[in-house]
Amino acid sequence: MCKPLVYGMALEGAGVERVGRAFGVEPSGEAFNSIRLEPGTGRPRNPIFKQGWVRVDCCDLARVRAHDRGLMIESILLTTARVSTFDGKRALTGASGFFFERDRRLFLVTSRHVVIDEPSDHHPNRIEIELHTDAANLTRSIGLSVLLFRDGKSIWRQGRDEGGEIDVAVVELEREALPSGVALHSFTPAHLQATLDEVEVGSPLLVVGFPLGFHDALHHLPVVRQAAIASAFGLRFQGQGYFLTDARTHRGTSGAPVVMRVPEGDGVLPWKLLGVHSSRLDMGSRDLELDESLGLNCAWYADILMTLTEAPAAAPAEAKAVAPPPGTPPPDKGAD
């Protein structure tokens, strides 16, 4: 009885045309366990006998339903991309980043120290972002290369306040450069937390990212770590523009979104974007043999994105020119 039901779900989720490309609907004249396929097309003759059932069960039709109706593949997993940094062709580090859209402009958000970190002499000249190219088949992806310098100036936007540098950077992505059929979800200003009464110490959170580069390498999806708010939300911890989270995190999670579920929120993306994960917090006086690490992390308040993504003519954010790393080729004068 389950075969007709799943066939009906496939029709509902993917439509008659797409299902028709996967298998036929004619009687086969064969035994139910026949493995013969239709000459010329290679399709099973119908979805009921063995080969047709395998095709219904294993094809990517469910992924279409996930994209169109928010089922199975949760939208939060398509907000976050794996970020790799390079010096020319030389791979440097891996990190996390997520998409933020404002006034139809699309940005990649990550940690500032992903694109430049003076203390560790980290000076990449480009990044690669892994993007899904087919919402119906998440195994298909492409690496989008983004140069970090143009005409000798950095293209990312960063900010600072009275506490110093804010460890958040945004890079505007040109939609024309995105692959056709790109599958992603973006946070918007509506996903920022507007009030403090809904967020308490101990509130459960998720950190969505690529710890140590670990992820679903087949479907190119991030993993999530459970977290909790560990300091007074709304206050600047130690005078800095971040709050603390209690979570087990690793290198590679820098730039990950820190989110809180809001069941009555956006039907497509029912999450509040509270912060941008930056780094683990530790005590310099900790005895490495006797004391465990604190397990606490810094998450910069996400409202900094409203400053960093303002239209250029009105942007008060720091537009800091950073010299490109040595060896960076001069800009192509014939390029746009």
C-alpha positions as CSV (number, residue, x, y, z in Angstrom):
1,M,0.0,0.0,0.0
2,C,2.9,2.4,0.6
3,K,4.0,2.4,-3.1
4,P,0.9,4.3,-4.4
5,L,1.1,6.8,-1.5
6,V,4.8,7.6,-2.1
7,Y,4.0,7.9,-5.9
8,G,1.3,10.4,-5.0
9,M,3.7,12.4,-2.8
10,A,6.2,12.5,-5.7
11,L,3.5,13.8,-8.0
12,E,2.5,16.4,-5.5
13,G,6.0,17.5,-4.7
14,A,7.6,17.5,-8.2
15,G,4.8,17.6,-10.7
16,V,3.7,15.3,-13.5
17,E,6.3,16.4,-16.0
18,R,9.3,15.8,-13.7
19,V,7.9,12.5,-12.4
20,G,7.3,11.4,-16.0
21,R,11.0,11.9,-16.8
22,A,11.8,9.4,-14.0
23,F,9.6,6.5,-15.1
24,G,6.6,5.6,-17.3
25,V,3.0,4.7,-16.4
26,E,2.4,1.8,-18.8
27,P,1.9,-1.8,-17.8
28,S,5.2,-3.7,-18.2
29,G,3.9,-7.2,-18.9
30,E,6.8,-8.3,-16.6
31,A,6.9,-9.9,-13.2
32,F,6.8,-7.5,-10.3
33,N,10.5,-8.1,-9.6
34,S,11.6,-7.5,-13.1
35,I,14.7,-5.3,-13.6
36,R,14.1,-4.5,-17.3
37,L,14.2,-0.9,-18.3
38,E,12.4,0.9,-21.2
39,P,14.5,0.8,-24.4
40,G,15.8,4.1,-25.5
41,T,14.9,6.1,-22.3
42,G,16.3,3.7,-19.6
43,R,13.2,4.4,-17.5
44,P,11.3,1.8,-15.6
45,R,7.9,1.2,-17.3
46,N,6.0,2.1,-14.2
47,P,6.6,3.0,-10.6
48,I,5.1,-0.1,-9.0
49,F,7.4,-2.9,-10.0
50,K,10.8,-3.3,-8.6
51,Q,13.0,-0.9,-10.6
52,G,10.2,1.7,-10.7
53,W,9.9,1.5,-6.9
54,V,13.6,1.9,-6.4
55,R,13.5,5.0,-8.7
56,V,10.7,6.5,-6.7
57,D,12.5,5.8,-3.5
58,C,15.9,7.0,-4.5
59,C,15.4,9.9,-6.9
60,D,15.7,13.5,-5.8
61,L,12.0,14.4,-6.0
62,A,11.9,14.8,-2.2
63,R,14.5,17.5,-2.5
64,V,12.2,19.5,-4.8
65,R,9.5,19.4,-2.1
66,A,12.1,20.5,0.4
67,H,13.0,23.6,-1.7
68,D,9.4,24.5,-2.7
69,R,7.6,23.8,0.6
70,G,10.3,23.9,3.3
71,L,10.1,20.2,4.0
72,M,12.9,17.8,4.9
73,I,15.8,20.1,4.0
74,E,15.4,22.9,6.6
75,S,15.9,26.4,5.2
76,I,18.3,27.3,8.0
77,L,20.8,24.9,6.4
78,L,20.8,26.8,3.1
79,T,21.6,30.1,4.8
80,T,25.2,29.1,5.6
81,A,28.1,28.4,3.2
82,R,31.6,27.0,3.5
83,V,34.2,29.7,3.1
84,S,37.8,28.9,2.1
85,T,40.5,31.6,2.0
86,F,43.4,31.6,-0.5
87,D,46.6,33.5,-1.3
88,G,46.5,33.1,-5.1
89,K,46.2,29.3,-5.6
90,R,47.5,28.5,-2.1
91,A,44.8,27.4,0.3
92,L,45.0,29.0,3.7
93,T,42.0,28.5,6.0
94,G,38.4,27.3,6.2
95,A,35.6,29.2,7.9
96,S,31.8,29.7,7.8
97,G,29.7,32.5,6.4
98,F,26.0,33.2,5.8
99,F,23.8,35.3,3.5
100,F,22.1,38.5,4.4
101,E,19.8,40.4,2.0
102,R,18.8,44.0,2.3
103,D,17.1,46.2,-0.3
104,R,17.6,43.4,-2.9
105,R,21.4,43.5,-2.3
106,L,23.0,40.3,-1.2
107,F,25.9,40.0,1.2
108,L,28.1,37.3,2.6
109,V,28.7,37.8,6.3
110,T,31.7,36.2,8.1
111,S,34.2,37.1,10.8
112,R,36.6,39.9,10.0
113,H,39.6,37.7,11.0
114,V,38.6,35.4,8.2
115,V,39.5,38.0,5.6
116,I,42.4,39.7,7.5
117,D,44.1,39.0,10.8
118,E,47.2,41.0,11.5
119,P,48.3,39.1,14.7
120,S,48.6,35.8,12.8
121,D,49.8,37.4,9.5
122,H,46.7,36.1,7.7
123,H,46.3,38.0,4.5
124,P,44.3,36.2,1.9
125,N,43.6,37.9,-1.4
126,R,40.5,35.9,-2.3
127,I,37.8,33.6,-0.9
128,E,35.8,30.8,-2.3
129,I,32.2,30.2,-1.3
130,E,30.5,26.9,-1.9
131,L,27.1,27.3,-3.5
132,H,24.3,24.9,-4.4
133,T,23.5,25.0,-8.1
134,D,20.4,22.8,-8.2
135,A,17.6,23.0,-5.5
136,A,16.4,19.6,-6.7
137,N,19.8,18.0,-6.3
138,L,21.9,19.3,-3.4
139,T,24.8,17.1,-4.4
140,R,25.5,19.7,-7.2
141,S,27.6,22.7,-6.1
142,I,30.2,25.1,-7.4
143,G,32.9,27.2,-5.8
144,L,32.4,31.0,-6.3
145,S,35.7,32.8,-6.2
146,V,35.6,36.4,-4.9
147,L,38.6,38.7,-5.0
148,L,39.1,40.6,-1.8
149,F,40.9,43.6,-3.3
150,R,39.9,45.9,-6.1
151,D,42.1,48.8,-7.3
152,G,44.4,48.2,-4.3
153,K,41.6,48.5,-1.8
154,S,39.7,45.9,0.2
155,I,36.2,45.2,-0.9
156,W,34.8,44.0,2.4
157,R,33.2,46.3,4.9
158,Q,34.0,46.3,8.6
159,G,33.3,48.4,11.6
160,R,34.6,49.6,14.9
161,D,33.2,51.2,18.0
162,E,34.5,52.6,21.2
163,G,35.6,49.1,22.2
164,G,37.8,48.7,19.1
165,E,37.5,46.6,16.0
166,I,34.3,44.5,15.5
167,D,35.0,41.0,14.3
168,V,32.4,41.0,11.6
169,A,32.9,41.6,7.8
170,V,30.5,41.7,4.9
171,V,31.2,41.2,1.2
172,E,28.6,42.3,-1.3
173,L,27.9,39.6,-3.9
174,E,27.1,40.5,-7.4
175,R,23.9,38.6,-8.3
176,E,25.1,38.4,-11.9
177,A,28.1,36.3,-10.8
178,L,25.9,33.7,-9.1
179,P,25.4,30.5,-10.9
180,S,22.0,29.9,-12.6
181,G,19.6,28.1,-10.3
182,V,21.6,28.9,-7.2
183,A,19.8,27.6,-4.1
184,L,20.2,29.6,-0.9
185,H,18.2,31.4,1.8
186,S,19.1,34.8,3.2
187,F,18.5,36.5,6.5
188,T,17.0,40.0,6.3
189,P,16.6,42.9,8.6
190,A,13.3,41.3,9.7
191,H,15.3,38.4,11.2
192,L,17.2,40.7,13.6
193,Q,16.0,40.7,17.2
194,A,14.2,44.0,17.9
195,T,13.4,43.5,21.6
196,L,15.1,42.0,24.6
197,D,12.2,40.5,26.4
198,E,12.2,37.4,24.3
199,V,15.8,36.5,25.0
200,E,16.9,35.4,28.4
201,V,20.1,33.9,29.8
202,G,20.0,30.2,29.1
203,S,17.8,30.6,26.0
204,P,18.6,27.7,23.5
205,L,20.4,28.6,20.3
206,L,22.0,27.0,17.3
207,V,25.3,27.7,15.7
208,V,25.3,26.7,12.1
209,G,28.7,26.2,10.5
210,F,31.6,24.0,9.4
211,P,33.6,23.1,12.5
212,L,37.1,21.9,11.4
213,G,35.6,21.9,7.9
214,F,33.3,19.0,8.9
215,H,30.0,18.9,7.0
216,D,27.8,16.8,4.8
217,A,30.3,16.6,2.0
218,L,27.8,14.8,-0.3
219,H,25.0,17.4,0.0
220,H,27.4,20.3,0.9
221,L,25.4,21.2,4.0
222,P,26.6,22.6,7.3
223,V,26.1,21.0,10.7
224,V,24.7,22.7,13.8
225,R,25.8,22.8,17.4
226,Q,23.5,23.5,20.3
227,A,24.3,26.5,22.4
228,A,22.8,28.7,25.1
229,I,23.1,32.4,25.9
230,A,25.6,32.7,28.7
231,S,25.6,36.4,29.4
232,A,23.0,39.2,29.7
233,F,21.7,39.6,26.2
234,G,21.6,43.3,25.2
235,L,24.6,44.2,27.3
236,R,28.0,44.5,25.9
237,F,30.1,41.9,27.7
238,Q,33.2,43.6,29.2
239,G,32.3,46.7,27.1
240,Q,32.7,44.8,23.8
241,G,30.0,44.5,21.2
242,Y,29.3,40.8,21.8
243,F,27.5,38.4,24.1
244,L,28.6,35.0,25.3
245,T,27.3,31.6,24.2
246,D,27.9,28.3,25.9
247,A,28.7,25.8,23.2
248,R,31.3,23.4,22.0
249,T,32.9,25.0,19.0
250,H,36.0,24.5,16.9
251,R,38.1,26.3,14.3
252,G,36.1,26.7,11.1
253,T,33.0,27.9,12.9
254,S,34.1,31.6,12.7
255,G,31.5,33.6,10.8
256,A,28.7,31.2,11.6
257,P,25.2,32.6,12.3
258,V,24.0,32.3,15.9
259,V,20.2,31.8,15.7
260,M,17.1,31.3,17.9
261,R,14.0,29.5,16.8
262,V,10.9,31.5,16.6
263,P,7.9,29.2,15.8
264,E,5.6,32.1,15.0
265,G,8.1,33.9,12.8
266,D,8.9,33.9,9.1
267,G,7.2,30.8,7.6
268,V,10.2,30.2,5.3
269,L,13.0,31.0,7.7
270,P,11.5,30.9,11.3
271,W,14.7,32.0,13.1
272,K,16.0,35.1,14.7
273,L,19.6,36.0,13.8
274,L,21.1,37.1,17.2
275,G,24.8,37.1,16.5
276,V,27.9,36.2,14.4
277,H,30.1,33.6,16.0
278,S,33.7,34.8,16.4
279,S,35.9,32.8,18.7
280,R,36.2,30.8,21.8
281,L,36.8,32.7,25.1
282,D,39.4,31.4,27.6
283,M,41.2,32.5,30.7
284,G,44.9,33.2,30.3
285,S,45.4,32.1,33.9
286,R,43.8,28.6,33.3
287,D,46.0,25.7,34.2
288,L,46.0,23.7,31.0
289,E,46.5,20.4,32.9
290,L,44.1,20.9,35.8
291,D,41.3,23.1,34.4
292,E,39.0,22.4,31.5
293,S,38.4,25.1,29.0
294,L,35.4,27.4,29.8
295,G,33.5,26.3,26.7
296,L,32.3,29.9,26.2
297,N,32.3,31.8,22.9
298,C,32.0,35.4,21.6
299,A,29.1,36.2,19.4
300,W,29.0,39.7,18.0
301,Y,25.5,41.3,18.0
302,A,24.0,40.9,14.6
303,D,22.5,44.5,14.5
304,I,26.0,45.6,13.3
305,L,24.8,44.3,9.9
306,M,22.4,47.2,9.6
307,T,25.4,49.6,9.7
308,L,27.6,47.5,7.4
309,T,25.0,46.9,4.7
310,E,23.7,50.5,4.4
311,A,23.8,52.0,0.9
312,P,27.3,53.3,0.2
313,A,26.2,57.0,0.0
314,A,24.8,56.9,3.5
315,A,27.1,54.3,5.1
316,P,28.7,55.4,8.4
317,A,30.6,52.1,8.6
318,E,34.3,52.2,8.4
319,A,35.5,52.1,4.8
320,K,39.0,51.1,5.6
321,A,41.5,50.7,2.8
322,V,43.7,47.7,3.5
323,A,46.8,47.2,1.4
324,P,46.7,43.9,-0.6
325,P,49.1,41.3,0.5
326,P,52.5,41.2,-1.1
327,G,52.6,39.5,-4.5
328,T,49.0,40.4,-5.4
329,P,48.9,41.2,-9.1
330,P,47.9,44.7,-10.1
331,P,44.2,45.2,-11.1
332,D,43.2,44.5,-14.7
333,K,42.6,47.9,-16.1
334,G,40.3,46.4,-18.7
335,A,38.0,44.8,-16.1
336,D,34.9,46.3,-14.8
